[in-house]
C-alpha cells in the first residue's frame, strides 16, 4: 500500500469553495486511477488542506500524483496561495481495523471522551 500526501495553503476565504471543487471534480477522476483505494481531504488549519490518497502500488500512486498535480495546475489557480508540500511512499506499518465499531446512535458512547460529558 502506498500513500500520497499533499498540503496546500489556500487563499483566505476560499476553503469551502475549494473543498467543493475537489469533491465534485477531482475525486471522480481519482476514482478511475488503477489501484485507487481511498482519498481524504483534511482541514489542516484556517487556510490549509491536506490530501491523503491511498493506492495499491507505487505506479498507481505516481499516476495519481501526476493527475492531481495537473488538475491543480489547470483548475485551482484562484485557490492556491502558497507553496505546497508533497510526501509519497510505501506504508510500512499499516493498522487497519478488523471490523467497524458499532454505529453511534445517540452519542452516549462518547460520554467522558474528549474531555466533556453530555
C-alpha positions as CSV (number, residue, x, y, z in Angstrom):
1,X,0.0,0.0,0.0
2,X,1.3,3.5,-0.9
3,X,0.2,7.0,0.3
4,X,0.5,10.3,-1.4
5,X,0.1,13.3,0.9
6,X,-0.2,16.9,-0.4
7,X,-0.7,20.1,1.6
8,X,-2.0,23.3,0.1
9,X,-2.1,26.8,1.5
10,X,-5.3,28.4,0.3
11,X,-6.3,32.0,-0.4
12,X,-8.2,33.4,2.6
13,X,-11.9,32.7,2.4
14,X,-11.8,30.1,-0.4
15,X,-11.5,26.9,1.6
16,X,-15.2,25.8,1.4
17,X,-15.4,26.5,-2.4
18,X,-12.1,24.7,-2.9
19,X,-13.3,21.7,-1.0
20,X,-16.5,21.6,-3.0
21,X,-14.4,21.9,-6.2
22,X,-12.2,19.0,-5.2
23,X,-15.2,16.8,-4.2
24,X,-17.1,17.4,-7.4
25,X,-14.3,17.4,-9.9
26,X,-11.1,15.8,-8.7
27,X,-12.4,12.9,-6.7
28,X,-14.3,11.4,-9.6
29,X,-11.0,11.4,-11.6
30,X,-9.1,9.7,-8.8
31,X,-11.8,7.0,-8.6
32,X,-10.6,5.9,-12.1
33,X,-6.9,5.6,-11.2
34,X,-5.9,1.9,-11.2
35,X,-5.1,0.7,-7.7
36,X,-7.0,3.6,-6.1
37,X,-8.1,2.6,-2.6
38,X,-9.1,5.8,-0.7
39,X,-8.9,9.6,-0.7
40,X,-9.4,12.0,2.2
41,X,-9.2,15.8,2.4
42,X,-8.3,17.1,5.9
43,X,-8.8,20.7,7.0
44,X,-5.4,21.4,8.5
45,X,-5.9,25.0,9.7
46,X,-7.7,28.1,8.6
47,X,-6.2,28.2,5.1
48,X,-4.6,24.8,4.7
49,X,-6.0,21.5,3.4
50,X,-4.2,18.2,3.1
51,X,-5.0,15.4,0.6
52,X,-4.3,11.8,1.5
53,X,-4.6,9.3,-1.2
54,X,-4.1,5.5,-0.7
55,X,-3.1,3.2,-3.6
56,X,-2.3,-0.4,-4.1
57,X,1.1,0.0,-5.9
58,X,3.8,2.6,-6.4
59,X,2.9,3.0,-10.0
60,X,-0.7,3.8,-9.1
61,X,0.4,6.4,-6.5
62,X,2.7,8.0,-9.1
63,X,-0.1,8.2,-11.7
64,X,-2.4,9.8,-9.1
65,X,0.3,12.3,-8.1
66,X,0.7,13.4,-11.8
67,X,-3.1,13.5,-12.3
68,X,-3.6,15.6,-9.1
69,X,-0.6,18.0,-10.0
70,X,-2.0,18.6,-13.5
71,X,-5.6,19.0,-12.2
72,X,-4.4,21.5,-9.6
73,X,-2.4,23.5,-12.2
74,X,-5.3,23.7,-14.6
75,X,-8.3,24.2,-12.2
76,X,-7.4,25.9,-9.0
77,X,-5.1,28.8,-9.6
78,X,-7.5,31.1,-7.8
79,X,-7.5,29.0,-4.6
80,X,-3.8,28.1,-4.1
81,X,-1.9,30.8,-2.3
82,X,1.4,29.3,-1.1
83,X,3.9,26.6,-1.6
84,X,2.6,23.1,-1.3
85,X,4.3,20.1,0.2
86,X,4.3,16.5,-1.1
87,X,5.1,13.3,0.5
88,X,4.8,9.8,-1.0
89,X,5.9,6.4,-0.1
90,X,5.1,2.9,0.9
91,X,3.1,2.3,4.1
92,X,5.4,0.3,6.4
93,X,3.2,0.0,9.5
94,X,-0.4,-0.3,8.4
95,X,-3.1,-0.6,11.1
96,X,-6.4,-1.3,9.6
97,X,-9.4,-2.2,11.7
98,X,-10.5,-5.8,11.7
99,X,-14.2,-4.7,11.9
100,X,-16.0,-1.5,12.1
101,X,-17.2,-0.2,15.5
102,X,-21.0,-0.1,16.2
103,X,-22.8,2.9,14.9
104,X,-23.2,5.7,17.4
105,X,-27.0,6.2,17.8
106,X,-27.4,9.0,20.4
107,X,-23.8,10.0,21.4
108,X,-24.0,8.3,24.8
109,X,-21.0,6.2,23.8
110,X,-18.9,9.4,23.7
111,X,-19.7,10.4,27.3
112,X,-16.4,11.1,29.1
113,X,-14.4,11.0,25.9
114,X,-12.7,14.2,24.5
115,X,-12.9,15.9,28.0
116,X,-16.7,16.5,28.1
117,X,-19.8,14.8,29.3
118,X,-23.2,15.1,27.6
